[in-house]
Amino acid sequence: VSRSVPPPLSSSLGLCPPLSSSPRSALHQLYYDPNIENKNLAQKWLMQAQVSPQAWHFSWQLLNGGKVPEIQYFGASALHIKISRYWGDIPAEQYESLKTQLFAQISAFASGSKIVLTRLCVALASLALNMMPDTWPHAVPDMVRVFQAEGGQADCSARCLALLELLTVLPEEFQTSRLPPYRKGQVRSCLAQECACVFPLLRQLLQQSDSPGFVKQKVLKCFSSWAQLGIPLMECEGLTLAAFSALRDPELFDSAVESLVNTISQPDAQRYVNTLLKLIPHALALQEQLQQAVQNGDIETSHGICRIVVALGENHSRALLDQVDHWQSFLALVNMIMFCTGIPGHYPVNETTSSLTLTFWYTLQDDILSFEADKQAVYLQVYRPVYFQLVDVLLQKAQFPTDEEYATWSSDEKEQFRIYRVDISDTLMYVYEMLGAELLSNLYEKLGRLLTASEQPASWQHTEALLYGFQSIAETIDVNYSDVVPGLIGLIPRININNVQLADTVMFTIGALAEWLADHPVMISKVLPLVLHALGNPELSISSVSTLKKICRECKYDLPQYAANIVAVSQTSQCMWLMQALGFLLSALQVEEILSNLHSLITPYIQQLEKLADETPNPSNKLAIIHILGLLSNLFTTLDISHHDDDHEATEVKKLPVVQGPNPVVLVLQQVFQLIRKVLSTWLNDAQVVEAVCAIFEKSVKTLLDDFAPMVPQLCEMLGQMYSTIPQASAIDLTRQMVHIFAHEPAHFPPIKSLFLLVTSLTLSLFQQGYNRMSPCELHRSVNDVLNLKTDTEFLPRCAELPPVGQVVHEDGKILLQATLEGVGGQASRNVMDNFADILFCLNKNCFSYLVAWLKEVLQQDGFPSPRLTQAQKDNFSQQIVRERVNKRRVRDMVKEFTLLCRGLHGTEYTADY
C-alpha cells in the first residue's frame, strides 16, 4: 500500500485544537487525559482518523515496535476498517503487498500482545474474504503453509497459536462481513471446501498427547468457529467425537461444550441422521458426569452437559423420532433432559440449568403432534406418561423456597424466579394441548388430597404450585366445560391463606375463572368475598384489583346485588385499575343507580380537585391533580351503558338495562367541565397536566362514541383555546379522535371543521416560524396525526380532489418540506427518519410538480439542511427522491443514508450497523 506522506491529519479531518494532530497523542489523550471533554474529542477525532485516507500510512507506523499495546491495537483496527469497508479503494496491484505485510506483522506479533495479534488476524481474514475465490483461491492452505514453514523450533508454539487464531477469526469475520449476497455465497462455498485442509490439522493437534492444554483449547474454539459455517455434520464427525472425549478434561470442558453445541445446532445437521445416531450414545455416556456434578454442586459442569443434550434433542427431535428402530435410545435422551429439568435447587439461586430445557418440551410435543394419526398414536402412548411426569417436575420447580430462604434473595433473584415461573406457566399451558382434560383432573385430585388430608397439613408452597398450574391453563384455555372447575371453586375457600404469594395465586386463579363464573353465576358468592377482603391488603393490590376487574368485566350483569358492597370497599382504594373494574360494574346498572354510585364514588375526588385548583402550583399538588384526572379517565374508559364492546353472543341472553336520558358519563363531564377549565387555566403550560386532561375526554370519546355528542361543541371550543394559547401534542391527539368520530356527522360538522382548520393552520404556522417549544419529532408526529383523516397519509392524497386541501398544500407545503429536511439534517433523532421519509414519499406521489420546485429552492440555501453537505450531495439526494414514486422502503433507505451525511457519520464505526 502506498506510503506517500499524507497531509496533516488535523487539517484533513477538519478538527481544531485542543486536539493534537497525531494518532499517538490523541490515543494518549483518550486513555490518560482526566478531562472528559478532551476524551470525547479524542474519541471523535480517532473515529474519523480510522476512515481517512491517511489511515493507510499511520496504521503501519503505530504497529512499529516499542509502542504500548493500546496504540498498536488502534493501528491494527484502522487496517481492518480500511480493508473491510473500503476495499474498493485498494488498487488490485497492491493486494499482494498488503497480504505480505499482514503476514509479516502477524508473525511479528505471534509472541507479542494477544489483542493486537487478534486484530491483525481479523484484518488478514477480511483481506482473504475479499480476494476469495478468484484472486486468492487457496487462501486457507496458504495460511497453513506460511505458518508451518516459518521460523525455527523455538517459536513453534507461538506460530501454531497465531495460525489457530487466524483460522478461528476467518469464519467469524465471514459471518459479519459486508460482502454482497452473491459473493457471500461464493465465499461460503469456498470456505466449506477448505475444511478438508483445516479439520485434519485440528484433529492432529487435539489428539497429540504432547499438545499443551492451551493449544487444545484453541483448537476447540477454532472448530467451533468453523462449525457455524454449515459444514456437513458427517465431515465434522471425527472432531465432534474428539470434543466429546475432551469433556473429561476440566481445562477443555467449556471450549468442548461450545464446539459441540455449535456443531450439533447447525440447521443442516438433521440431514445426517446416521451421524446423529452415533452421537446419542456419547451424550448418554455423560449421565454419570452429570449426576456427579449435581451432587457436588458443580453448576458449570451440569449446565454445560445440559446444553449439549438439549441441543441434540431440541434441534433434531423430528429426525430422531422418525428412527423408529432407535426409539429407546431417543427416549433415554429425553429422560436425561427430564433429569436436567428437575435438577435440584431453586432457580436462579442454586441452579441455572433447568430453564435451558423448556423449549425442548415445546419442540418435542410439536413434532409428535405433527405425525399422521397412526404414528402419532404410537408416540402418544410412549410420551404422554413422560409429559405427566414433566408436569410434576415443573410444579416442583415452580415452588417457592421457605419464607426464611426467600427473604435472603436479592430483588434481581426474585425477578428472575418470577420470569422463570412465567416460562413454566407457558409450558404447562402448551402441554395441555397434549394431555387435555386429564391434566386438569390430575391437578384437581392432587389439590383435593392436599387440602383434605387429615394428617400433616400441606405446605403453602405445595398448595400454591398446584393452584399456579391450574391458573396457567385456565388463563388461556377454555375451561368452561371442565367438570373439575366446580370442585376447584369449592376447594378455594378451604385454603388457609397465610402467605402473600399464596394469596396472590388464589386471586389470579379466581381471575382466570372469570368467564366460567359468568356462565355459573351461582358460584360468584363463593369467591367474591375473598376478592373484596384482599382489596384491603396493600400487598395484594395488583392481584386483587386485576381479579375484580376481570369479574366485573365478565360477570357485570350478575353483580347488581353486590354493586353497593363493591363500591363501598373500593372507595378506600385509589388504584387506576380498580376504577376500570368499577366502570364495568356500573355499566350493567340502571342509569339512576349509576348516577347514585358515581356521586358517592367520585364526589370526594372532585372536592379534592376543587381544592387543588385553588392552590399555588407546586410539584406535590401537580402529582395529586394528575392522579385524580387519571382515576376519572380509567373510570370513563370502561363505563359504557351502550355496551359497544360487548360480545353479541355473550350478552344476547342477558337483560340489558334500558337507557333513558343523557349518558351518565356525559352528565358527570358536564358537571365538572368548568372545574377542568379552571385547572387548565393554571396548568396550561404543563404538558403532563394537559395530557391528563385530554386523556379524560379522549377515553370517554373512544368508549361512548356517538353518545359523547352533547359534549362536542364545548370541547371543540376548549381545545381550540388550549391549542391557540400553548400548542401541545396531546391536544392534537384529542383533535384527531374527535375528527375521526364526528367529522361525518352533519350536526357536528361546524365545530369540528372550525377546530380542524384552527389546529391545522396554527401547526403549519409553527413550522413556518421554526417553533422551538416542541421538538421536530413531536411536531412531525403531531402534524401527521392532525392531518390524518382516516389513514396516516390521507391529507396529501386528497389535495387534488379537495380544493381547500390543495390550497393549504400549495401555500404551506414548502414549509412542511423545509421542516422535514431540517429534521433529516440533524434536528431530530435518527430513530424517526422513517416518518420523515414517508412525508417525502407522500409529497412526491401526490404533489410531484410542487416537490420538484420546492426541493430545488430549499436545497439551494447555503448550509441547509447541514453545513457538512456539498451541493453535489444535495442535488444527488433530490434526484433520488423525485425518481422514486413507488417503493416507500427505498425512500426510507435514501433518507437514512442522507441523514448520516448530514451528521458527519457516514462510514464511521458508530454507524456500522445503522
KAWOFEN-V54616 format. One record per run of one state. SS is the DSSP state (2 for helix, 1 for strand, 0 for the rest). FROM is the first residue (numbers start at 1). TO is the last residue. If there is no record, write none. Layout:
ss=SS from=FROM to=TO
ss=SS from=FROM to=TO
//
This chain:
ss=0 from=1 to=8
ss=2 from=9 to=12
ss=0 from=13 to=22
ss=2 from=23 to=32
ss=0 from=33 to=35
ss=2 from=36 to=50
ss=0 from=51 to=54
ss=2 from=55 to=63
ss=0 from=64 to=68
ss=2 from=69 to=85
ss=0 from=86 to=86
ss=2 from=87 to=89
ss=0 from=90 to=91
ss=2 from=92 to=109
ss=0 from=110 to=113
ss=2 from=114 to=131
ss=0 from=132 to=138
ss=2 from=139 to=149
ss=0 from=150 to=152
ss=2 from=153 to=176
ss=0 from=177 to=180
ss=2 from=181 to=207
ss=0 from=208 to=212
ss=2 from=213 to=227
ss=0 from=228 to=232
ss=2 from=233 to=246
ss=0 from=247 to=252
ss=2 from=253 to=264
ss=0 from=265 to=266
ss=2 from=267 to=271
ss=0 from=272 to=272
ss=2 from=273 to=284
ss=0 from=285 to=286
ss=2 from=287 to=295
ss=0 from=296 to=298
ss=2 from=299 to=321
ss=0 from=322 to=323
ss=2 from=324 to=341
ss=0 from=342 to=353
ss=2 from=354 to=369
ss=0 from=370 to=372
ss=2 from=373 to=397
ss=0 from=398 to=402
ss=2 from=403 to=407
ss=0 from=408 to=410
ss=2 from=411 to=435
ss=0 from=436 to=436
ss=2 from=437 to=452
ss=0 from=453 to=459
ss=2 from=460 to=474
ss=0 from=475 to=484
ss=2 from=485 to=492
ss=0 from=493 to=499
ss=2 from=500 to=512
ss=0 from=513 to=513
ss=2 from=514 to=519
ss=0 from=520 to=520
ss=2 from=521 to=534
ss=0 from=535 to=537
ss=2 from=538 to=554
ss=0 from=555 to=555
ss=2 from=556 to=558
ss=0 from=559 to=559
ss=2 from=560 to=570
ss=0 from=571 to=575
ss=2 from=576 to=587
ss=0 from=588 to=590
ss=2 from=591 to=613
ss=0 from=614 to=618
ss=2 from=619 to=638
ss=0 from=639 to=647
ss=2 from=648 to=651
ss=0 from=652 to=663
ss=2 from=664 to=683
ss=0 from=684 to=686
ss=2 from=687 to=725
ss=0 from=726 to=728
ss=2 from=729 to=742
ss=0 from=743 to=745
ss=2 from=746 to=769
ss=0 from=770 to=775
ss=2 from=776 to=786
ss=0 from=787 to=793
ss=2 from=794 to=797
ss=0 from=798 to=802
ss=2 from=803 to=827
ss=0 from=828 to=829
ss=2 from=830 to=846
ss=0 from=847 to=847
ss=2 from=848 to=858
ss=0 from=859 to=870
ss=2 from=871 to=883
ss=0 from=884 to=887
ss=2 from=888 to=903
ss=0 from=904 to=908
ss=2 from=909 to=911
ss=0 from=912 to=914
//
